[in-house]
Amino acid sequence: MPTRKTMNVSITPELERSVSARIATGRYRTASEVVRAALRMLDREEPLDGTRPPAQHGERDHHAGPGQ
């Protein structure tokens, strides 16, 4: 298991409710698990090296406009 570091963050009440709701589903046990999952998703969407993953089908269609 990788070494873990402790970091304190401030979040809005809305985000706190979102974290709590995800824990309540039983999929996550702690706020840390929710944050780690969210950061993994962010890393896939916005890699630090500046590259972007291929666009999702719906996103391509949205940007192409009607009939394209």
C-alpha positions in Angstrom: 0.0 0.0 0.0 1.4 3.4 -0.9 2.4 5.9 1.8 -0.3 8.3 2.7 0.0 11.9 3.6 -2.5 13.9 5.6 -3.9 17.1 4.0 -6.6 19.4 5.4 -8.9 21.0 2.9 -11.9 23.3 3.1 -15.0 22.5 1.1 -18.4 24.2 0.7 -21.4 22.9 2.5 -22.7 21.7 -0.8 -19.6 19.6 -1.4 -19.7 18.3 2.1 -23.3 17.1 1.5 -22.1 15.4 -1.7 -19.3 13.6 0.2 -21.7 12.5 3.0 -24.3 11.3 0.5 -21.7 9.1 -1.2 -20.6 7.7 2.1 -24.3 7.0 2.9 -24.6 4.8 -0.2 -22.1 2.4 1.3 -19.8 2.6 -1.7 -17.3 4.6 0.3 -16.4 4.3 4.0 -14.7 7.7 4.5 -14.4 11.2 3.1 -10.8 10.3 2.2 -12.0 7.5 -0.1 -14.5 9.9 -1.8 -11.8 12.5 -2.4 -9.3 9.8 -3.7 -11.9 8.5 -6.1 -12.7 12.1 -7.3 -9.0 12.9 -7.8 -8.5 9.7 -9.8 -11.4 10.7 -12.1 -9.9 14.2 -12.4 -6.6 12.8 -13.4 -8.2 10.8 -16.1 -10.1 13.8 -17.4 -7.3 16.4 -17.0 -3.9 14.7 -17.0 -1.1 16.8 -15.5 0.9 16.4 -18.7 -1.6 18.6 -20.6 -2.9 15.8 -22.8 -6.6 15.2 -23.1 -8.2 11.8 -23.3 -10.3 11.2 -26.5 -13.7 12.9 -26.4 -16.7 10.9 -25.3 -19.2 10.2 -28.1 -21.8 12.6 -26.7 -19.3 15.4 -26.3 -18.1 15.0 -29.9 -21.7 15.1 -31.1 -22.4 18.2 -29.0 -19.4 20.2 -30.4 -19.9 19.1 -34.0 -23.3 20.7 -34.2 -26.5 19.5 -35.8 -26.2 17.2 -38.8 -22.4 16.7 -38.5 
